[in-house]
Amino acid sequence: MRFRTTIILALVLAGLGAYLYFVELERVAEEAKKKTLFEFKTEDATGITLTYPDRKIVVKLSDGKWRLTEPVQDLADESIVTNLLNAIAECEIKKTLEDVPTDLAPFGLDKPSAEVQVTLKDRELPVIKVGKTSPVGFSTYIQRADDPKVYLTSSAFHTGTDKQLKDVRDKQILSFDDNAIRKITVHGPDRDILLKKSESGWSLEQPTAHAADAATVRSFLSTLRSMRATDFAAEQASDLSQYGLDNPRLAITVTPDKEDEQKQILVGKENDKKDIYLKVASRPTVYVASNWVYRDLNKTVNDFRDKTVIAFDKDAATKLEIQRSDGERFVLSRSENKPWTLEGSETAPDEPAVTRFLNDLKDIKAHEIASDKPEDLAQYGLASPLLSVTVRGKEGALLGAIRIGSYSGSGESKTTEYAVLRDDQPTIFRIREHLFTRINKKAADFLPKPTATPVATATPAN
């Protein structure tokens, strides 16, 4: 009897559990689910129409890309369209007003601030009318065109659907693959620069032939590709002079592998907000961009020049000859797979100190070109240099040699400038003082520092 009762109780509990699981939990989950104005999948959307009292914006999906079709034909900003669709799909109904008066003016729905309509693959959703935002609770009144009820939703919906044309429009000005670019030209009233890329890297071809600084060229291309419009000054400018684009400050052309795909950007003058006007030569639109774009693109020949002072393989170095202006001369050398030695010293040099010196020496980058054809080395302090360093490899092969001098700079401050001359070329570079300090070494700087001997402490007598 007791066993039978236990079975009955177990069955009752199992039935109750099933009821709670399949009925009550489903009901609770349904009640907890946000009630939204529409239920649709954003990936099914093919168009959005935004109608305002003073403008209308239409975007449509075409070949997998969102495009503006009204009031202009252009690419749309993919992230803005995605956020807009998400805002519509997730438009939560916080409260429903059933008994709605005939006069919708108190809700701002007699003359909506915006009307939003989404087109799906198989149908059009009813228009959403966006009204006022209530002063209490920060909620916005909305209404579906097919339903007389008025709903309250978050005020974020009002903000999220209030778009200007420039908000929805794609703001990328130029698009290209940096690695595919083979030629760059920069023209301006005071410059005519040509850069070319070969298997060995970038080089300057005009106005003079020199190696180009790869990092500067990469940064230049990155600026061109990443710059974004902050506004659109004109769709079809008949007079480019008002934007300074009839005689641009810069005309930059990038040419990829396929020369017929080259692109040119014109850089005009500043507006009253200190932003600049830009125009792609093949398009009628005049863009507005932040002034930093001009600062980053305003490169001279010297900016593009490779300013590597001395280049060598530090692992191939077997001999360092150093001459100082105070008369000290010393030589560090090593045989293959052997440690460094300091000529004339019985003490072996500190290997890490020599390695640091080699690294500092090969990493010196000048910040400026002082002169390509100096008439007088003395004016740069190079007739009697502060420091001369020669690097040799196997069998005494010359890997590189430099001289560093100092002189008074121009201007009232008369700061000390440091000039470097490589023995294999006439160009004089300017380097920062801290770079000179790092390689301005004496022989003693390469020797191990003596270890302090601890002082013995006398033990007091008992």
Secondary structure, 3 states (H helix, E strand, C coil): CHHHHHHHHHHHHHHHHHHHHHHHHHHHHHHHCCCECCCCCHHHEEEEEEEECCEEEEEEEECCEEEEEECCCEEECHHHHHHHHHHHHCCECCEEECCCCCCCHHHCCCCCCEEEEEEECCCECCCEEEEEECCCCCEEEEEECCCCCEEEEEHHHHHHHCCCHHHHECCECCCCCHHHEEEEEEEECCEEEEEEEECCEEEEEECCCEEECHHHHHHHHHHHHHCECCEEEECCCCCHHHHCCCCCCEEEEEEECCHHHCEEEEEEEECCCCCEEEEECCCCCEEEECCHHHHHHCCCHHHHECCECCCCCHHHCCEEEEEECCCCEEEEECCCCCCCEECCCCCCCCHHHHHHHHHHHHCCECCEEEECCCCCHHHHCCCCCCEEEEEECHHHCEEEEEEEEEEECCCCCCCEEEEEEECCCCCEEEECHHHHHHHCCCHHHHCCCCCCCCCCCCCCCC
